[in-house]
């Protein structure tokens, strides 16, 4: 990602891009990113996708969902 000029408009666009990306990835994982339980679920899913110890079962479920053609 490149920013030609550091100003309010470009910074706003960059923040929007990352907020949108976060929301989209949460919905892809089946999580509502706009409520606290959704935030907690998203965090657990990210731990699972990063193969954090203790999240092996969730990791297998998410990998299967992500690779499924039905998503």
PDB file of N, H, CA, C and O in Angstrom:
ATOM      1  N   UNK A   1       0.858  -1.174   0.000  1.00  0.00           N
ATOM      2  CA  UNK A   1       0.000   0.000   0.000  1.00  0.00           C
ATOM      3  C   UNK A   1       0.896   1.227   0.000  1.00  0.00           C
ATOM      4  O   UNK A   1       1.821   1.342   0.805  1.00  0.00           O
ATOM      5  N   UNK A   2       0.610   2.125  -0.903  1.00  0.00           N
ATOM      6  H   UNK A   2      -0.140   2.031  -1.557  1.00  0.00           H
ATOM      7  CA  UNK A   2       1.374   3.363  -0.965  1.00  0.00           C
ATOM      8  C   UNK A   2       0.469   4.569  -0.792  1.00  0.00           C
ATOM      9  O   UNK A   2      -0.673   4.571  -1.251  1.00  0.00           O
ATOM     10  N   UNK A   3       0.977   5.578  -0.137  1.00  0.00           N
ATOM     11  H   UNK A   3       1.905   5.576   0.236  1.00  0.00           H
ATOM     12  CA  UNK A   3       0.232   6.827   0.059  1.00  0.00           C
ATOM     13  C   UNK A   3       1.045   7.935  -0.594  1.00  0.00           C
ATOM     14  O   UNK A   3       2.172   8.215  -0.187  1.00  0.00           O
ATOM     15  N   UNK A   4       0.456   8.566  -1.620  1.00  0.00           N
ATOM     16  H   UNK A   4      -0.460   8.338  -1.951  1.00  0.00           H
ATOM     17  CA  UNK A   4       1.175   9.620  -2.336  1.00  0.00           C
ATOM     18  C   UNK A   4       1.433  10.834  -1.455  1.00  0.00           C
ATOM     19  O   UNK A   4       2.521  11.409  -1.468  1.00  0.00           O
ATOM     20  N   UNK A   5       0.412  11.212  -0.688  1.00  0.00           N
ATOM     21  H   UNK A   5      -0.472  10.744  -0.677  1.00  0.00           H
ATOM     22  CA  UNK A   5       0.527  12.409   0.143  1.00  0.00           C
ATOM     23  C   UNK A   5      -0.116  12.124   1.491  1.00  0.00           C
ATOM     24  O   UNK A   5      -1.232  11.607   1.554  1.00  0.00           O
ATOM     25  N   UNK A   6       0.581  12.458   2.563  1.00  0.00           N
ATOM     26  H   UNK A   6       1.487  12.877   2.512  1.00  0.00           H
ATOM     27  CA  UNK A   6       0.056  12.237   3.902  1.00  0.00           C
ATOM     28  C   UNK A   6      -0.862  13.402   4.268  1.00  0.00           C
ATOM     29  O   UNK A   6      -0.413  14.480   4.657  1.00  0.00           O
ATOM     30  N   UNK A   7      -2.178  13.144   4.126  1.00  0.00           N
ATOM     31  H   UNK A   7      -2.543  12.269   3.810  1.00  0.00           H
ATOM     32  CA  UNK A   7      -3.157  14.163   4.489  1.00  0.00           C
ATOM     33  C   UNK A   7      -4.392  13.476   5.072  1.00  0.00           C
ATOM     34  O   UNK A   7      -4.462  12.248   5.123  1.00  0.00           O
ATOM     35  N   UNK A   8      -5.351  14.267   5.505  1.00  0.00           N
ATOM     36  H   UNK A   8      -5.295  15.265   5.464  1.00  0.00           H
ATOM     37  CA  UNK A   8      -6.538  13.729   6.175  1.00  0.00           C
ATOM     38  C   UNK A   8      -7.350  12.814   5.257  1.00  0.00           C
ATOM     39  O   UNK A   8      -7.848  11.781   5.705  1.00  0.00           O
ATOM     40  N   UNK A   9      -7.488  13.172   3.999  1.00  0.00           N
ATOM     41  H   UNK A   9      -7.084  14.011   3.635  1.00  0.00           H
ATOM     42  CA  UNK A   9      -8.285  12.370   3.067  1.00  0.00           C
ATOM     43  C   UNK A   9      -7.649  10.992   2.870  1.00  0.00           C
ATOM     44  O   UNK A   9      -8.336   9.973   2.953  1.00  0.00           O
ATOM     45  N   UNK A  10      -6.359  10.959   2.613  1.00  0.00           N
ATOM     46  H   UNK A  10      -5.801  11.786   2.546  1.00  0.00           H
ATOM     47  CA  UNK A  10      -5.686   9.679   2.392  1.00  0.00           C
ATOM     48  C   UNK A  10      -5.630   8.832   3.659  1.00  0.00           C
ATOM     49  O   UNK A  10      -5.774   7.612   3.590  1.00  0.00           O
ATOM     50  N   UNK A  11      -5.426   9.459   4.804  1.00  0.00           N
ATOM     51  H   UNK A  11      -5.309  10.450   4.859  1.00  0.00           H
ATOM     52  CA  UNK A  11      -5.423   8.700   6.061  1.00  0.00           C
ATOM     53  C   UNK A  11      -6.811   8.132   6.340  1.00  0.00           C
ATOM     54  O   UNK A  11      -6.936   6.997   6.799  1.00  0.00           O
ATOM     55  N   UNK A  12      -7.852   8.913   6.067  1.00  0.00           N
ATOM     56  H   UNK A  12      -7.751   9.836   5.694  1.00  0.00           H
ATOM     57  CA  UNK A  12      -9.220   8.418   6.232  1.00  0.00           C
ATOM     58  C   UNK A  12      -9.491   7.233   5.325  1.00  0.00           C
ATOM     59  O   UNK A  12     -10.124   6.261   5.738  1.00  0.00           O
ATOM     60  N   UNK A  13      -9.016   7.309   4.092  1.00  0.00           N
ATOM     61  H   UNK A  13      -8.502   8.099   3.756  1.00  0.00           H
ATOM     62  CA  UNK A  13      -9.195   6.202   3.147  1.00  0.00           C
ATOM     63  C   UNK A  13      -8.450   4.956   3.623  1.00  0.00           C
ATOM     64  O   UNK A  13      -8.960   3.843   3.496  1.00  0.00           O
ATOM     65  N   UNK A  14      -7.258   5.137   4.165  1.00  0.00           N
ATOM     66  H   UNK A  14      -6.845   6.042   4.268  1.00  0.00           H
ATOM     67  CA  UNK A  14      -6.481   4.001   4.663  1.00  0.00           C
ATOM     68  C   UNK A  14      -7.166   3.350   5.866  1.00  0.00           C
ATOM     69  O   UNK A  14      -7.237   2.124   5.950  1.00  0.00           O
ATOM     70  N   UNK A  15      -7.665   4.159   6.787  1.00  0.00           N
ATOM     71  H   UNK A  15      -7.607   5.155   6.718  1.00  0.00           H
ATOM     72  CA  UNK A  15      -8.378   3.627   7.951  1.00  0.00           C
ATOM     73  C   UNK A  15      -9.633   2.894   7.500  1.00  0.00           C
ATOM     74  O   UNK A  15      -9.926   1.806   7.995  1.00  0.00           O
ATOM     75  N   UNK A  16     -10.378   3.479   6.564  1.00  0.00           N
ATOM     76  H   UNK A  16     -10.140   4.363   6.162  1.00  0.00           H
ATOM     77  CA  UNK A  16     -11.578   2.824   6.041  1.00  0.00           C
ATOM     78  C   UNK A  16     -11.227   1.474   5.418  1.00  0.00           C
ATOM     79  O   UNK A  16     -11.924   0.483   5.639  1.00  0.00           O
ATOM     80  N   UNK A  17     -10.154   1.440   4.644  1.00  0.00           N
ATOM     81  H   UNK A  17      -9.588   2.245   4.464  1.00  0.00           H
ATOM     82  CA  UNK A  17      -9.724   0.196   4.004  1.00  0.00           C
ATOM     83  C   UNK A  17      -9.508  -0.911   5.034  1.00  0.00           C
ATOM     84  O   UNK A  17      -9.986  -2.031   4.854  1.00  0.00           O
ATOM     85  N   UNK A  18      -8.786  -0.597   6.113  1.00  0.00           N
ATOM     86  H   UNK A  18      -8.398   0.313   6.259  1.00  0.00           H
ATOM     87  CA  UNK A  18      -8.504  -1.620   7.121  1.00  0.00           C
ATOM     88  C   UNK A  18      -9.745  -1.986   7.924  1.00  0.00           C
ATOM     89  O   UNK A  18      -9.917  -3.151   8.282  1.00  0.00           O
ATOM     90  N   UNK A  19     -10.611  -1.024   8.214  1.00  0.00           N
ATOM     91  H   UNK A  19     -10.471  -0.078   7.923  1.00  0.00           H
ATOM     92  CA  UNK A  19     -11.859  -1.345   8.913  1.00  0.00           C
ATOM     93  C   UNK A  19     -12.738  -2.250   8.051  1.00  0.00           C
ATOM     94  O   UNK A  19     -13.309  -3.221   8.548  1.00  0.00           O
ATOM     95  N   UNK A  20     -12.845  -1.933   6.778  1.00  0.00           N
ATOM     96  H   UNK A  20     -12.381  -1.144   6.375  1.00  0.00           H
ATOM     97  CA  UNK A  20     -13.642  -2.747   5.860  1.00  0.00           C
ATOM     98  C   UNK A  20     -13.055  -4.150   5.737  1.00  0.00           C
ATOM     99  O   UNK A  20     -13.795  -5.134   5.748  1.00  0.00           O
ATOM    100  N   UNK A  21     -11.734  -4.248   5.619  1.00  0.00           N
ATOM    101  H   UNK A  21     -11.133  -3.449   5.610  1.00  0.00           H
ATOM    102  CA  UNK A  21     -11.067  -5.552   5.520  1.00  0.00           C
ATOM    103  C   UNK A  21     -11.326  -6.398   6.755  1.00  0.00           C
ATOM    104  O   UNK A  21     -11.567  -7.601   6.651  1.00  0.00           O
ATOM    105  N   UNK A  22     -11.275  -5.773   7.916  1.00  0.00           N
ATOM    106  H   UNK A  22     -11.079  -4.796   8.000  1.00  0.00           H
ATOM    107  CA  UNK A  22     -11.531  -6.490   9.165  1.00  0.00           C
ATOM    108  C   UNK A  22     -12.969  -7.002   9.202  1.00  0.00           C
ATOM    109  O   UNK A  22     -13.205  -8.160   9.548  1.00  0.00           O
ATOM    110  N   UNK A  23     -13.926  -6.152   8.849  1.00  0.00           N
ATOM    111  H   UNK A  23     -13.734  -5.212   8.568  1.00  0.00           H
ATOM    112  CA  UNK A  23     -15.334  -6.557   8.850  1.00  0.00           C
ATOM    113  C   UNK A  23     -15.580  -7.675   7.840  1.00  0.00           C
ATOM    114  O   UNK A  23     -16.281  -8.640   8.143  1.00  0.00           O
ATOM    115  N   UNK A  24     -15.019  -7.554   6.670  1.00  0.00           N
ATOM    116  H   UNK A  24     -14.450  -6.770   6.424  1.00  0.00           H
ATOM    117  CA  UNK A  24     -15.203  -8.570   5.631  1.00  0.00           C
ATOM    118  C   UNK A  24     -14.612  -9.913   6.049  1.00  0.00           C
ATOM    119  O   UNK A  24     -15.233 -10.957   5.846  1.00  0.00           O
ATOM    120  N   UNK A  25     -13.433  -9.889   6.624  1.00  0.00           N
ATOM    121  H   UNK A  25     -12.930  -9.041   6.789  1.00  0.00           H
ATOM    122  CA  UNK A  25     -12.829 -11.156   7.053  1.00  0.00           C
ATOM    123  C   UNK A  25     -13.624 -11.782   8.192  1.00  0.00           C
ATOM    124  O   UNK A  25     -13.717 -13.007   8.273  1.00  0.00           O
ATOM    125  N   UNK A  26     -14.196 -10.968   9.069  1.00  0.00           N
ATOM    126  H   UNK A  26     -14.121  -9.973   9.002  1.00  0.00           H
ATOM    127  CA  UNK A  26     -15.024 -11.504  10.156  1.00  0.00           C
ATOM    128  C   UNK A  26     -16.264 -12.181   9.591  1.00  0.00           C
ATOM    129  O   UNK A  26     -16.597 -13.295   9.995  1.00  0.00           O
ATOM    130  N   UNK A  27     -16.947 -11.526   8.668  1.00  0.00           N
ATOM    131  H   UNK A  27     -16.676 -10.621   8.340  1.00  0.00           H
ATOM    132  CA  UNK A  27     -18.138 -12.138   8.069  1.00  0.00           C
ATOM    133  C   UNK A  27     -17.784 -13.426   7.327  1.00  0.00           C
ATOM    134  O   UNK A  27     -18.561 -14.380   7.336  1.00  0.00           O
ATOM    135  N   UNK A  28     -16.619 -13.456   6.687  1.00  0.00           N
ATOM    136  H   UNK A  28     -15.988 -12.681   6.679  1.00  0.00           H
ATOM    137  CA  UNK A  28     -16.175 -14.668   6.008  1.00  0.00           C
ATOM    138  C   UNK A  28     -16.019 -15.823   6.995  1.00  0.00           C
ATOM    139  O   UNK A  28     -16.262 -16.981   6.655  1.00  0.00           O
ATOM    140  N   UNK A  29     -15.610 -15.495   8.220  1.00  0.00           N
ATOM    141  H   UNK A  29     -15.412 -14.555   8.497  1.00  0.00           H
ATOM    142  CA  UNK A  29     -15.442 -16.507   9.267  1.00  0.00           C
ATOM    143  C   UNK A  29     -16.732 -16.782  10.022  1.00  0.00           C
ATOM    144  O   UNK A  29     -16.740 -17.586  10.953  1.00  0.00           O
ATOM    145  N   UNK A  30     -17.825 -16.125   9.635  1.00  0.00           N
ATOM    146  H   UNK A  30     -17.819 -15.472   8.878  1.00  0.00           H
ATOM    147  CA  UNK A  30     -19.109 -16.355  10.290  1.00  0.00           C
ATOM    148  C   UNK A  30     -19.260 -15.632  11.612  1.00  0.00           C
ATOM    149  O   UNK A  30     -19.970 -16.106  12.499  1.00  0.00           O
ATOM    150  N   UNK A  31     -18.597 -14.483  11.758  1.00  0.00           N
ATOM    151  H   UNK A  31     -18.020 -14.098  11.038  1.00  0.00           H
ATOM    152  CA  UNK A  31     -18.620 -13.726  13.009  1.00  0.00           C
ATOM    153  C   UNK A  31     -19.189 -12.338  12.748  1.00  0.00           C
ATOM    154  O   UNK A  31     -18.866 -11.715  11.737  1.00  0.00           O
ATOM    155  N   UNK A  32     -20.041 -11.846  13.660  1.00  0.00           N
ATOM    156  H   UNK A  32     -20.304 -12.352  14.481  1.00  0.00           H
ATOM    157  CA  UNK A  32     -20.521 -10.472  13.580  1.00  0.00           C
ATOM    158  C   UNK A  32     -19.462  -9.574  14.216  1.00  0.00           C
ATOM    159  O   UNK A  32     -19.268  -9.629  15.431  1.00  0.00           O
ATOM    160  N   UNK A  33     -18.768  -8.746  13.422  1.00  0.00           N
ATOM    161  H   UNK A  33     -18.926  -8.702  12.435  1.00  0.00           H
ATOM    162  CA  UNK A  33     -17.681  -7.939  13.968  1.00  0.00           C
ATOM    163  C   UNK A  33     -18.146  -6.680  14.697  1.00  0.00           C
ATOM    164  O   UNK A  33     -17.321  -5.907  15.183  1.00  0.00           O
ATOM    165  N   UNK A  34     -19.449  -6.472  14.776  1.00  0.00           N
ATOM    166  H   UNK A  34     -20.119  -7.100  14.381  1.00  0.00           H
ATOM    167  CA  UNK A  34     -19.951  -5.225  15.337  1.00  0.00           C
ATOM    168  C   UNK A  34     -20.610  -5.381  16.703  1.00  0.00           C
ATOM    169  O   UNK A  34     -21.308  -4.475  17.158  1.00  0.00           O
ATOM    170  N   UNK A  35     -20.400  -6.510  17.356  1.00  0.00           N
ATOM    171  H   UNK A  35     -19.834  -7.247  16.987  1.00  0.00           H
ATOM    172  CA  UNK A  35     -20.857  -6.647  18.736  1.00  0.00           C
ATOM    173  C   UNK A  35     -19.754  -7.323  19.540  1.00  0.00           C
ATOM    174  O   UNK A  35     -18.896  -7.995  18.967  1.00  0.00           O
ATOM    175  N   UNK A  36     -19.766  -7.155  20.843  1.00  0.00           N
ATOM    176  H   UNK A  36     -20.462  -6.609  21.309  1.00  0.00           H
ATOM    177  CA  UNK A  36     -18.668  -7.676  21.660  1.00  0.00           C
ATOM    178  C   UNK A  36     -18.505  -9.193  21.563  1.00  0.00           C
ATOM    179  O   UNK A  36     -17.377  -9.671  21.440  1.00  0.00           O
ATOM    180  N   UNK A  37     -19.611  -9.976  21.615  1.00  0.00           N
ATOM    181  H   UNK A  37     -20.527  -9.587  21.715  1.00  0.00           H
ATOM    182  CA  UNK A  37     -19.401 -11.416  21.425  1.00  0.00           C
ATOM    183  C   UNK A  37     -18.761 -11.725  20.069  1.00  0.00           C
ATOM    184  O   UNK A  37     -17.966 -12.657  19.950  1.00  0.00           O
ATOM    185  N   UNK A  38     -19.113 -10.942  19.053  1.00  0.00           N
ATOM    186  H   UNK A  38     -19.760 -10.185  19.150  1.00  0.00           H
ATOM    187  CA  UNK A  38     -18.510 -11.131  17.736  1.00  0.00           C
ATOM    188  C   UNK A  38     -17.018 -10.843  17.749  1.00  0.00           C
ATOM    189  O   UNK A  38     -16.237 -11.547  17.109  1.00  0.00           O
ATOM    190  N   UNK A  39     -16.629  -9.817  18.471  1.00  0.00           N
ATOM    191  H   UNK A  39     -17.263  -9.244  18.991  1.00  0.00           H
ATOM    192  CA  UNK A  39     -15.209  -9.476  18.574  1.00  0.00           C
ATOM    193  C   UNK A  39     -14.445 -10.614  19.250  1.00  0.00           C
ATOM    194  O   UNK A  39     -13.353 -10.980  18.816  1.00  0.00           O
ATOM    195  N   UNK A  40     -15.020 -11.163  20.300  1.00  0.00           N
ATOM    196  H   UNK A  40     -15.907 -10.865  20.652  1.00  0.00           H
ATOM    197  CA  UNK A  40     -14.381 -12.278  21.009  1.00  0.00           C
ATOM    198  C   UNK A  40     -14.272 -13.510  20.104  1.00  0.00           C
ATOM    199  O   UNK A  40     -13.242 -14.185  20.092  1.00  0.00           O
ATOM    200  N   UNK A  41     -15.337 -13.802  19.347  1.00  0.00           N
ATOM    201  H   UNK A  41     -16.174 -13.255  19.356  1.00  0.00           H
ATOM    202  CA  UNK A  41     -15.295 -14.932  18.410  1.00  0.00           C
ATOM    203  C   UNK A  41     -14.230 -14.713  17.338  1.00  0.00           C
ATOM    204  O   UNK A  41     -13.503 -15.637  16.974  1.00  0.00           O
ATOM    205  N   UNK A  42     -14.146 -13.486  16.839  1.00  0.00           N
ATOM    206  H   UNK A  42     -14.737 -12.735  17.134  1.00  0.00           H
ATOM    207  CA  UNK A  42     -13.152 -13.163  15.818  1.00  0.00           C
ATOM    208  C   UNK A  42     -11.745 -13.403  16.364  1.00  0.00           C
ATOM    209  O   UNK A  42     -10.891 -13.965  15.678  1.00  0.00           O
ATOM    210  N   UNK A  43     -11.513 -12.973  17.603  1.00  0.00           N
ATOM    211  H   UNK A  43     -12.207 -12.517  18.160  1.00  0.00           H
ATOM    212  CA  UNK A  43     -10.207 -13.162  18.229  1.00  0.00           C
ATOM    213  C   UNK A  43      -9.877 -14.655  18.350  1.00  0.00           C
ATOM    214  O   UNK A  43      -8.755 -15.072  18.060  1.00  0.00           O
ATOM    215  N   UNK A  44     -10.848 -15.445  18.772  1.00  0.00           N
ATOM    216  H   UNK A  44     -11.759 -15.106  19.008  1.00  0.00           H
ATOM    217  CA  UNK A  44     -10.630 -16.889  18.894  1.00  0.00           C
ATOM    218  C   UNK A  44     -10.350 -17.513  17.528  1.00  0.00           C
ATOM    219  O   UNK A  44      -9.489 -18.384  17.399  1.00  0.00           O
ATOM    220  N   UNK A  45     -11.084 -17.062  16.511  1.00  0.00           N
ATOM    221  H   UNK A  45     -11.784 -16.355  16.615  1.00  0.00           H
ATOM    222  CA  UNK A  45     -10.856 -17.582  15.159  1.00  0.00           C
ATOM    223  C   UNK A  45      -9.458 -17.222  14.660  1.00  0.00           C
ATOM    224  O   UNK A  45      -8.798 -18.042  14.021  1.00  0.00           O
ATOM    225  N   UNK A  46      -9.007 -16.008  14.945  1.00  0.00           N
ATOM    226  H   UNK A  46      -9.543 -15.341  15.464  1.00  0.00           H
ATOM    227  CA  UNK A  46      -7.670 -15.609  14.510  1.00  0.00           C
ATOM    228  C   UNK A  46      -6.608 -16.449  15.207  1.00  0.00           C
ATOM    229  O   UNK A  46      -5.625 -16.847  14.582  1.00  0.00           O
ATOM    230  N   UNK A  47      -6.797 -16.726  16.509  1.00  0.00           N
ATOM    231  H   UNK A  47      -7.596 -16.404  17.016  1.00  0.00           H
ATOM    232  CA  UNK A  47      -5.862 -17.602  17.216  1.00  0.00           C
ATOM    233  C   UNK A  47      -5.827 -18.975  16.550  1.00  0.00           C
ATOM    234  O   UNK A  47      -4.760 -19.562  16.373  1.00  0.00           O
ATOM    235  N   UNK A  48      -6.994 -19.475  16.187  1.00  0.00           N
ATOM    236  H   UNK A  48      -7.862 -18.998  16.331  1.00  0.00           H
ATOM    237  CA  UNK A  48      -7.068 -20.790  15.543  1.00  0.00           C
ATOM    238  C   UNK A  48      -6.359 -20.776  14.192  1.00  0.00           C
ATOM    239  O   UNK A  48      -5.608 -21.698  13.873  1.00  0.00           O
ATOM    240  N   UNK A  49      -6.595 -19.737  13.400  1.00  0.00           N
ATOM    241  H   UNK A  49      -7.205 -18.988  13.659  1.00  0.00           H
ATOM    242  CA  UNK A  49      -5.972 -19.656  12.077  1.00  0.00           C
ATOM    243  C   UNK A  49      -4.461 -19.454  12.162  1.00  0.00           C
ATOM    244  O   UNK A  49      -3.725 -19.822  11.247  1.00  0.00           O
ATOM    245  N   UNK A  50      -4.009 -18.870  13.263  1.00  0.00           N
ATOM    246  H   UNK A  50      -4.607 -18.571  14.007  1.00  0.00           H
ATOM    247  CA  UNK A  50      -2.573 -18.685  13.471  1.00  0.00           C
ATOM    248  C   UNK A  50      -1.932 -19.891  14.163  1.00  0.00           C
ATOM    249  O   UNK A  50      -0.757 -19.865  14.530  1.00  0.00           O
ATOM    250  N   UNK A  51      -2.739 -20.952  14.332  1.00  0.00           N
ATOM    251  H   UNK A  51      -3.693 -20.973  14.034  1.00  0.00           H
ATOM    252  CA  UNK A  51      -2.276 -22.203  14.949  1.00  0.00           C
ATOM    253  C   UNK A  51      -1.727 -22.009  16.357  1.00  0.00           C
ATOM    254  O   UNK A  51      -0.739 -22.634  16.745  1.00  0.00           O
ATOM    255  N   UNK A  52      -2.384 -21.132  17.116  1.00  0.00           N
ATOM    256  H   UNK A  52      -3.186 -20.625  16.800  1.00  0.00           H
ATOM    257  CA  UNK A  52      -1.984 -20.931  18.506  1.00  0.00           C
ATOM    258  C   UNK A  52      -2.344 -22.176  19.317  1.00  0.00           C
ATOM    259  O   UNK A  52      -3.405 -22.771  19.130  1.00  0.00           O
ATOM    260  N   UNK A  53      -1.452 -22.551  20.208  1.00  0.00           N
ATOM    261  H   UNK A  53      -0.590 -22.067  20.360  1.00  0.00           H
ATOM    262  CA  UNK A  53      -1.654 -23.744  21.029  1.00  0.00           C
ATOM    263  C   UNK A  53      -2.980 -23.645  21.782  1.00  0.00           C
ATOM    264  O   UNK A  53      -3.312 -22.610  22.360  1.00  0.00           O
ATOM    265  N   UNK A  54      -3.728 -24.752  21.760  1.00  0.00           N
ATOM    266  H   UNK A  54      -3.459 -25.593  21.290  1.00  0.00           H
ATOM    267  CA  UNK A  54      -5.021 -24.803  22.434  1.00  0.00           C
ATOM    268  C   UNK A  54      -6.202 -24.557  21.507  1.00  0.00           C
ATOM    269  O   UNK A  54      -7.352 -24.698  21.922  1.00  0.00           O
ATOM    270  N   UNK A  55      -5.933 -24.190  20.249  1.00  0.00           N
ATOM    271  H   UNK A  55      -4.999 -24.076  19.912  1.00  0.00           H
ATOM    272  CA  UNK A  55      -6.994 -23.885  19.293  1.00  0.00           C
ATOM    273  C   UNK A  55      -6.954 -24.829  18.090  1.00  0.00           C
ATOM    274  O   UNK A  55      -7.426 -24.476  17.009  1.00  0.00           O
ATOM    275  N   UNK A  56      -6.398 -26.017  18.271  1.00  0.00           N
ATOM    276  H   UNK A  56      -6.015 -26.304  19.149  1.00  0.00           H
ATOM    277  CA  UNK A  56      -6.224 -26.955  17.163  1.00  0.00           C
ATOM    278  C   UNK A  56      -7.560 -27.408  16.573  1.00  0.00           C
ATOM    279  O   UNK A  56      -7.704 -27.483  15.353  1.00  0.00           O
ATOM    280  N   UNK A  57      -8.535 -27.709  17.431  1.00  0.00           N
ATOM    281  H   UNK A  57      -8.418 -27.647  18.422  1.00  0.00           H
ATOM    282  CA  UNK A  57      -9.842 -28.175  16.955  1.00  0.00           C
ATOM    283  C   UNK A  57     -10.529 -27.092  16.123  1.00  0.00           C
ATOM    284  O   UNK A  57     -11.045 -27.363  15.039  1.00  0.00           O
ATOM    285  N   UNK A  58     -10.528 -25.853  16.648  1.00  0.00           N
ATOM    286  H   UNK A  58     -10.109 -25.633  17.529  1.00  0.00           H
ATOM    287  CA  UNK A  58     -11.135 -24.737  15.922  1.00  0.00           C
ATOM    288  C   UNK A  58     -10.413 -24.489  14.604  1.00  0.00           C
ATOM    289  O   UNK A  58     -11.039 -24.136  13.605  1.00  0.00           O
ATOM    290  N   UNK A  59      -9.100 -24.673  14.604  1.00  0.00           N
ATOM    291  H   UNK A  59      -8.591 -24.960  15.417  1.00  0.00           H
ATOM    292  CA  UNK A  59      -8.316 -24.462  13.394  1.00  0.00           C
ATOM    293  C   UNK A  59      -8.755 -25.407  12.279  1.00  0.00           C
ATOM    294  O   UNK A  59      -8.918 -24.983  11.135  1.00  0.00           O
ATOM    295  N   UNK A  60      -8.948 -26.678  12.605  1.00  0.00           N
ATOM    296  H   UNK A  60      -8.816 -27.022  13.535  1.00  0.00           H
ATOM    297  CA  UNK A  60      -9.379 -27.649  11.598  1.00  0.00           C
ATOM    298  C   UNK A  60     -10.753 -27.287  11.039  1.00  0.00           C
ATOM    299  O   UNK A  60     -10.981 -27.387   9.833  1.00  0.00           O
ATOM    300  N   UNK A  61     -11.672 -26.865  11.918  1.00  0.00           N
ATOM    301  H   UNK A  61     -11.487 -26.784  12.897  1.00  0.00           H
ATOM    302  CA  UNK A  61     -13.025 -26.498  11.488  1.00  0.00           C
ATOM    303  C   UNK A  61     -12.974 -25.290  10.556  1.00  0.00           C
ATOM    304  O   UNK A  61     -13.630 -25.278   9.515  1.00  0.00           O
ATOM    305  N   UNK A  62     -12.198 -24.277  10.930  1.00  0.00           N
ATOM    306  H   UNK A  62     -11.665 -24.287  11.777  1.00  0.00           H
ATOM    307  CA  UNK A  62     -12.113 -23.067  10.111  1.00  0.00           C
ATOM    308  C   UNK A  62     -11.426 -23.334   8.780  1.00  0.00           C
ATOM    309  O   UNK A  62     -11.862 -22.826   7.746  1.00  0.00           O
ATOM    310  N   UNK A  63     -10.367 -24.118   8.792  1.00  0.00           N
ATOM    311  H   UNK A  63     -10.013 -24.531   9.631  1.00  0.00           H
ATOM    312  CA  UNK A  63      -9.681 -24.436   7.539  1.00  0.00           C
ATOM    313  C   UNK A  63     -10.627 -25.142   6.572  1.00  0.00           C
ATOM    314  O   UNK A  63     -10.625 -24.870   5.372  1.00  0.00           O
ATOM    315  N   UNK A  64     -11.431 -26.048   7.110  1.00  0.00           N
ATOM    316  H   UNK A  64     -11.433 -26.269   8.085  1.00  0.00           H
ATOM    317  CA  UNK A  64     -12.397 -26.765   6.277  1.00  0.00           C
ATOM    318  C   UNK A  64     -13.429 -25.794   5.703  1.00  0.00           C
ATOM    319  O   UNK A  64     -13.788 -25.890   4.529  1.00  0.00           O
ATOM    320  N   UNK A  65     -13.909 -24.851   6.537  1.00  0.00           N
ATOM    321  H   UNK A  65     -13.617 -24.773   7.490  1.00  0.00           H
ATOM    322  CA  UNK A  65     -14.900 -23.873   6.086  1.00  0.00           C
ATOM    323  C   UNK A  65     -14.313 -22.941   5.031  1.00  0.00           C
ATOM    324  O   UNK A  65     -14.967 -22.638   4.033  1.00  0.00           O
ATOM    325  N   UNK A  66     -13.103 -22.495   5.248  1.00  0.00           N
ATOM    326  H   UNK A  66     -12.572 -22.741   6.059  1.00  0.00           H
ATOM    327  CA  UNK A  66     -12.469 -21.561   4.318  1.00  0.00           C
ATOM    328  C   UNK A  66     -12.221 -22.224   2.966  1.00  0.00           C
ATOM    329  O   UNK A  66     -12.398 -21.595   1.922  1.00  0.00           O
ATOM    330  N   UNK A  67     -11.815 -23.480   2.983  1.00  0.00           N
ATOM    331  H   UNK A  67     -11.671 -23.991   3.831  1.00  0.00           H
ATOM    332  CA  UNK A  67     -11.506 -24.182   1.737  1.00  0.00           C
ATOM    333  C   UNK A  67     -12.733 -24.748   1.040  1.00  0.00           C
ATOM    334  O   UNK A  67     -12.635 -25.233  -0.088  1.00  0.00           O
ATOM    335  N   UNK A  68     -13.888 -24.692   1.697  1.00  0.00           N
ATOM    336  H   UNK A  68     -13.967 -24.298   2.612  1.00  0.00           H
ATOM    337  CA  UNK A  68     -15.126 -25.209   1.117  1.00  0.00           C
ATOM    338  C   UNK A  68     -15.591 -24.310  -0.018  1.00  0.00           C
ATOM    339  O   UNK A  68     -15.445 -23.090   0.046  1.00  0.00           O
ATOM    340  N   UNK A  69     -16.149 -24.915  -1.051  1.00  0.00           N
ATOM    341  H   UNK A  69     -16.268 -25.907  -1.103  1.00  0.00           H
ATOM    342  CA  UNK A  69     -16.677 -24.146  -2.177  1.00  0.00           C
ATOM    343  C   UNK A  69     -18.058 -23.583  -1.881  1.00  0.00           C
ATOM    344  O   UNK A  69     -18.580 -22.789  -2.664  1.00  0.00           O
ATOM    345  N   UNK A  70     -18.666 -23.983  -0.752  1.00  0.00           N
ATOM    346  H   UNK A  70     -18.242 -24.627  -0.116  1.00  0.00           H
ATOM    347  CA  UNK A  70     -20.010 -23.532  -0.404  1.00  0.00           C
ATOM    348  C   UNK A  70     -20.026 -22.192   0.316  1.00  0.00           C
ATOM    349  O   UNK A  70     -21.104 -21.654   0.565  1.00  0.00           O
ATOM    350  N   UNK A  71     -18.873 -21.637   0.656  1.00  0.00           N
ATOM    351  H   UNK A  71     -17.997 -22.074   0.453  1.00  0.00           H
ATOM    352  CA  UNK A  71     -18.815 -20.386   1.420  1.00  0.00           C
ATOM    353  C   UNK A  71     -19.172 -19.227   0.544  1.00  0.00           C
ATOM    354  O   UNK A  71     -19.181 -18.085   1.004  1.00  0.00           O
TER     355      UNK A  71
END
